[in-house]
């Protein structure tokens, strides 16, 4: 049997950037002396060390101290709560979750499931054991009739899942509108008949009446990112035409001329199912944004408040993404500097949010915890 000749690889001579004195251009030239060779080696070593340290830091899973060895899921738990029992950083849950292929829907977690913290090849893992029956006092039901636990508390975000809450200017201008009410009412409420134009087709014949609210602007560029859609009423189409006729079935505010309409879409059921399968995770690409508003006009931003972020699907955000909040440092006078100068103090981490609804240029997120006061215009970025 013939033996193949060994492959001979050419020796690559190290090169360094050199500026041409006549043209000013930069070219790569072969190393000419020991000093240049040492510089190449030092730079190469530094780059490799940095890359290795970044990779190692990204893979480090930090357990909470002390982390439980076992935990039985109960009604009212959320995946964020459970991840926080085991992990110092709940968004690392996908790195430790271990599907059990013998369990139906192993990515879902139900009340009664037992989670066990184990170690596999030196890496922490969380496995699941599912009992056939889940006890829900005072009766026993099969786990198939029990809803899986959601990522975050659904009652805190339900109102934001059933209605469109942010519209672009083109969506707003293209929506149907109210031209008047029966008996020339200036304002209309539940049970009143009103007249409409420019309606988009609705398969169910149901519409949401809304009013354009505040603008969401990017604090850095001044660009309008969208308009808040304030829900006014629900409407059932009674008769098509131009104008069409509708009956107000429920109202939060009085309906007036010029209010807008869109086909009613209740996204809450689909969103609830989505949140049962979502896991908290960090965005895969770098995100740098700001908190530009807090919903419902509260002045103090705290746990389970909904905030608006000036980044959305266009920036790669998705439901389930976790972002850290950073409080901008105050500007203070240096007491010893001459002449007197001001110094910007370093920013401090203030908490975390979970993104739950995403539009093109903005997102809604739920504040999950805070370590210090949180304010509008604070920064958010990858955790």
C-alpha positions in Angstrom: 0.0 0.0 0.0 1.4 3.3 -1.0 2.0 5.9 1.7 0.9 9.4 0.9 3.5 12.0 1.0 3.2 14.4 4.0 1.6 17.7 3.2 4.1 20.6 3.5 2.5 23.9 4.6 4.3 27.1 3.7 5.7 29.1 6.6 3.8 32.3 7.0 6.0 35.3 7.8 4.5 37.7 10.3 3.6 41.0 8.9 3.0 44.5 10.5 1.3 47.6 9.1 3.7 50.2 7.7 2.8 53.7 6.4 4.4 54.7 3.1 6.1 58.0 3.6 5.4 59.3 0.0 1.8 58.3 -0.5 0.6 58.1 3.2 -1.1 54.8 2.5 -0.8 51.8 4.9 0.5 48.4 3.7 1.5 45.1 5.4 5.2 44.5 5.4 7.2 41.5 6.7 8.7 41.8 10.2 12.2 43.1 9.9 13.5 42.8 13.4 13.0 41.2 16.8 11.2 44.3 18.2 8.5 44.1 15.6 8.2 40.3 16.1 7.7 40.8 19.8 5.0 43.5 19.2 3.1 41.1 16.9 3.3 38.3 19.5 2.1 40.6 22.3 -0.9 41.9 20.3 -1.9 38.5 19.1 -1.7 37.2 22.7 -3.8 40.1 24.0 -6.5 39.6 21.3 -6.7 35.9 22.0 -6.9 36.4 25.8 -9.7 39.0 25.4 -11.7 36.7 23.1 -11.3 33.7 25.4 -12.3 35.8 28.5 -15.4 37.2 26.8 -16.4 33.7 25.7 -15.9 32.3 29.2 -17.7 35.1 30.9 -20.7 34.7 28.5 -20.9 31.0 29.4 -20.6 31.3 33.2 -23.9 30.2 34.8 -24.3 31.8 38.3 -26.5 29.8 40.7 -28.4 31.6 43.5 -26.9 31.0 46.9 -28.4 28.8 48.2 -30.1 27.2 45.2 -32.7 24.5 46.0 -32.0 20.9 44.9 -35.7 20.4 44.1 -38.7 22.6 43.7 -42.4 21.6 43.1 -44.3 24.1 40.9 -47.4 25.6 42.5 -50.3 27.6 41.0 -49.4 31.2 40.7 -45.8 30.6 39.9 -44.2 32.2 36.8 -41.2 31.0 35.0 -39.4 34.2 36.0 -40.0 33.4 39.7 -38.8 29.8 39.3 -35.7 30.8 37.3 -34.9 33.3 40.1 -35.1 30.5 42.7 -32.3 28.6 41.0 -30.3 31.3 39.1 -28.8 34.6 40.1 -29.6 35.7 36.5 -33.0 34.3 35.5 -32.4 35.1 31.8 -29.8 32.2 31.8 -32.7 29.7 32.1 -32.4 28.4 28.5 -28.7 27.5 29.3 -29.7 25.2 32.2 -33.1 23.9 31.1 -33.0 20.2 30.1 -35.9 18.8 28.2 -37.1 15.3 29.1 -38.0 13.6 25.8 -40.2 11.1 27.6 -42.6 13.9 28.7 -45.3 15.4 26.5 -44.7 19.1 25.9 -41.4 19.1 27.9 -40.9 22.8 27.2 -44.0 23.6 29.2 -44.1 23.6 33.0 -47.3 22.8 35.0 -48.3 23.1 38.6 -47.2 19.9 40.3 -44.1 19.4 38.2 -40.9 18.7 40.1 -37.8 20.5 39.0 -34.4 19.1 40.0 -31.0 20.8 39.9 -28.3 18.4 38.7 -24.8 18.7 37.4 -23.8 17.3 34.0 -20.1 17.3 33.1 -19.6 20.2 35.5 -22.5 22.3 34.1 -25.7 22.9 36.1 -28.8 21.5 34.6 -32.5 21.6 35.6 -34.6 18.6 34.8 -38.3 18.0 35.0 -40.4 15.2 36.4 -44.1 15.2 35.8 -46.7 13.4 37.9 -49.7 12.1 36.0 -52.1 13.9 38.3 -51.9 17.4 39.6 -53.8 18.1 42.8 -55.9 21.3 42.7 -57.9 21.5 45.9 -60.7 20.5 46.4 -60.6 18.2 43.3 -58.1 16.3 41.2 -57.7 17.0 37.5 -55.3 15.7 34.9 -52.5 18.1 34.1 -53.9 18.4 30.5 -56.7 20.6 31.9 -54.3 22.8 33.9 -52.7 25.8 32.2 -48.9 25.8 32.0 -47.2 28.5 34.0 -46.5 31.7 32.0 -43.2 33.6 31.8 -44.6 36.6 33.6 -47.9 37.3 35.4 -50.5 37.6 32.7 -52.9 39.6 34.9 -50.3 42.4 34.9 -50.2 42.6 31.1 -53.7 41.3 29.9 -54.9 44.8 29.0 -51.9 45.3 26.7 -52.5 42.0 24.8 -56.1 42.4 23.7 -55.8 45.8 21.9 -53.3 47.5 19.6 -51.6 50.1 21.8 -49.2 51.8 19.4 -49.9 52.9 15.8 -47.8 54.6 13.1 -49.0 57.8 11.5 -50.0 55.9 8.4 -52.0 53.4 10.4 -53.7 56.2 12.2 -54.5 58.2 9.1 -55.8 55.1 7.3 -58.2 54.0 10.1 -62.0 54.5 10.0 -63.6 57.4 11.9 -66.8 58.6 13.5 -68.7 61.2 11.6 -71.6 61.7 13.9 -74.2 60.2 16.2 -78.0 59.6 16.2 -80.1 62.5 17.3 -77.0 64.7 16.8 -75.5 63.7 20.2 -72.2 65.5 20.7 -71.0 62.6 22.9 -72.0 59.0 22.7 -71.9 56.0 25.1 -72.9 52.4 25.4 -76.1 51.6 23.4 -75.9 54.7 21.2 -76.0 54.4 17.4 -73.1 56.2 15.5 -72.2 56.7 11.9 -68.8 55.8 10.4 -66.7 56.2 7.3 -63.6 54.5 5.8 -64.0 51.3 7.8 -61.6 48.4 7.1 -63.4 45.0 6.7 -63.9 43.1 10.0 -64.6 39.3 9.8 -66.5 39.5 13.1 -68.2 42.8 12.5 -66.6 44.1 15.7 -64.5 47.2 16.0 -62.4 49.0 18.5 -63.0 52.8 18.8 -59.9 54.6 19.9 -58.4 58.1 20.1 -54.9 59.1 19.2 -52.9 59.8 22.4 -49.4 61.0 23.1 -46.6 60.7 20.7 -43.7 58.3 21.5 -40.5 60.1 20.5 -37.0 58.9 20.4 -35.2 61.1 23.1 -31.9 61.1 21.2 -33.2 61.8 17.6 -36.6 63.5 18.2 -38.1 61.0 15.7 -41.8 60.1 16.2 -41.8 56.3 16.8 -45.6 55.9 17.1 -48.8 57.2 18.6 -50.5 55.8 21.7 -53.9 54.4 20.9 -56.3 55.2 23.8 -59.2 52.8 23.8 -62.6 54.6 23.9 -65.2 51.9 23.2 -66.2 48.6 21.5 -68.6 48.7 18.6 -70.7 46.2 16.6 -71.4 47.0 12.9 -75.1 47.2 12.4 -75.3 48.3 8.7 -72.7 48.7 6.0 -72.7 51.7 3.7 -71.1 55.1 3.4 -71.6 56.2 6.1 -71.9 52.8 7.9 -73.9 52.4 11.1 -72.7 50.9 14.3 -73.9 50.3 17.9 -71.6 51.0 20.8 -71.5 47.9 23.0 -69.2 49.1 25.7 -67.3 52.3 26.5 -64.5 53.6 28.7 -64.9 57.2 27.5 -67.5 59.2 25.6 -67.3 58.7 21.8 -66.9 61.9 19.8 -66.7 62.9 16.2 -63.2 62.1 14.8 -62.6 59.1 17.0 -60.9 56.3 15.0 -61.9 52.6 14.4 -60.0 49.4 13.7 -61.2 45.9 13.4 -61.4 44.2 16.8 -58.7 41.6 17.4 -58.5 39.9 20.8 -54.9 38.7 20.9 -55.1 37.7 24.6 -55.6 34.0 24.1 -52.9 33.6 21.5 -50.6 35.7 23.6 -51.3 33.7 26.8 -50.4 30.5 24.9 -47.3 32.1 23.7 -46.2 33.1 27.1 -46.6 29.6 28.4 -43.8 28.5 26.0 -41.5 31.5 26.2 -38.3 31.4 28.2 -36.5 34.5 29.6 -33.4 35.1 27.6 -31.0 37.8 26.7 -31.2 39.3 23.1 -28.8 37.7 20.7 -27.7 41.1 19.3 -26.7 44.2 21.2 -29.5 46.4 22.3 -29.1 50.0 23.5 -32.3 51.9 24.3 -34.1 54.2 26.7 -37.3 54.0 28.8 -39.4 56.7 27.0 -42.7 56.4 29.0 -44.5 54.5 31.8 -48.0 53.4 31.1 -51.0 54.7 33.2 -49.2 57.9 34.2 -47.6 56.7 37.4 -44.7 58.8 38.7 -42.8 56.1 40.5 -41.6 53.2 38.3 -41.6 50.0 40.3 -42.1 46.2 40.0 -44.8 45.1 37.6 -45.2 48.5 36.0 -45.3 48.6 32.2 -42.8 50.8 30.4 -42.3 51.8 26.8 -38.8 51.3 25.2 -37.6 53.1 22.1 -36.5 49.9 20.5 -38.7 47.3 18.8 -38.8 44.5 16.2 -36.7 46.7 13.9 -33.9 46.4 16.4 -34.3 42.7 16.9 -36.4 42.7 20.1 -38.8 39.8 20.7 -41.2 38.8 23.5 -39.3 37.1 26.3 -36.1 39.2 25.9 -34.7 40.5 29.1 -33.0 43.9 29.4 -31.2 45.5 32.2 -32.1 49.1 33.4 -29.2 51.5 34.1 -29.8 54.7 36.0 -27.8 57.7 34.6 -25.3 59.1 37.1 -25.9 62.6 38.5 -23.9 65.5 37.4 -22.1 67.0 40.5 -19.6 69.7 41.2 -16.0 68.7 41.9 -15.3 70.3 45.3 -11.6 70.6 44.8 -11.2 71.3 41.1 -9.8 74.7 40.0 -11.5 76.2 38.0 -14.8 74.7 39.2 -16.0 71.8 37.0 -18.8 69.3 37.0 -18.4 65.6 36.9 -20.8 63.0 35.6 -21.0 60.1 38.1 -21.0 56.5 36.7 -24.4 54.9 35.8 -25.7 52.2 38.1 -27.7 49.1 37.4 -31.3 49.7 38.6 -33.3 46.5 37.6 -34.5 44.3 34.8 -37.5 44.3 32.4 -39.0 41.5 30.3 -40.3 42.5 26.9 -43.8 41.2 26.3 -45.2 43.1 23.3 -43.2 44.4 20.3 -44.1 46.9 17.6 -41.9 48.1 14.8 -40.0 50.9 16.6 -41.1 50.5 20.3 -41.8 47.7 22.8 -43.8 47.3 26.0 -41.9 45.7 28.8 -42.8 44.7 32.4 -40.5 45.8 35.2 -39.6 42.5 37.1 -37.4 43.9 39.9 -35.7 47.1 40.9 -32.6 47.7 43.0 -32.9 51.5 43.0 -35.3 54.2 41.7 -36.1 53.9 38.0 -37.0 56.9 35.9 -38.1 57.7 32.4 -35.1 58.2 30.1 -33.0 55.6 32.0 -31.0 53.4 29.7 -31.7 49.7 28.9 -29.3 47.2 27.3 -28.4 43.5 27.2 -28.2 42.1 30.8 
